[in-house]
Amino acid sequence: MMNAENLRDAEQRRLAWRCRRGMLELDIVLQRFMAQHFNDLTLDELSAFDVMLALPDNEFWDVLQMKNLHLKSKAQQSIVDKIHSLQAA
């Protein structure tokens, strides 16, 4: 029987798999982000993160480095802010 906790666990595994990237730097940043922030993400942020994971590595990296902003929502900006907070720590 599927409940909300099982669905969230399945979504976490699916997104964690999509965080595995060819660019090592991006892979490390995204794995750390998942470990630190996944449980705190809103549904809007989860959806925004899923969309961002569809970006090619170089474009995603540029977004995180603030070189090429393709942010379409406040939720995407929130994801970038949370990732930046990890890099500052």
N, C-alpha and C positions, 0 to 999 in steps of 0.2 A: 504494500500500500504506500502510495506516495503522499508525503505530507510536506509542509512548507520547508522544514529543515532538510529533508532529503532533496527537494528541488534546489535549495540554496547550495547544498553540497555539490550537486551535479553541475550547477552553473559555475561554481568555483573551480571545479576540475576542468570544465570546458574552457573557461577563460584562462586558467593557468597554462593549459596546453597551448592556447593561442599566443600567450606571452613568450613562448619559446621562439626566438628570432635568430636570424642569420648573423645579425650584427651583435657581437658580444656585449658591447656597452649597453645597448638597448635591452638585451636579454637580462642583464644584471639589474638594471633600473626597474624593469617591469616585474621581475620576480620579487624584488624587495618591496615594491608597491603592493603587490598582491598579498604578501605576508603581513604587511603593516596595516593596510587600509581596507582590504576586501570586506571585512565584516561590518565596516562603518559606512559603506556606500549606499546611497539611496537608489531607488529603482531608476530614476532619471540618470544618475551617474553610471550605473551598471550598463544601461543602454548606450550612453555616450561613449563609455570605454570600449564597448563591443564595436561600435562604429569606428573608433580611432584605431582599433587593432586591425582593421581592414586596410589601413594605409600601408604603403610600402615602407620598409625600414628607414630609408633615407628621409622620406617625407615625415615620418613619425618622429625621427630624431631631430629634424629641423624644427618641428612644432615644439618639442621639449626644450630646445635650445633657443626658442623664441626668434628663430630666423625666418620661419615661414608659417605664419599663423593661418591655419585652416579651421579655426575654432568657430563652430556654428551655434554654440549654445553656452549658457552659463554652466551647465553640467560638465561640458568639455573643459571649460576654464577651471572648474573646480578640480578636475582630475589632474590637470597640469600643475595647479597650485599645490596639490598634495604630493605630487612627484617631486616638485621643487623643494618642498619642506623636508623630504628625505635626503636630498642632496646637500642641504644646508646643515643637517645634523651631523 
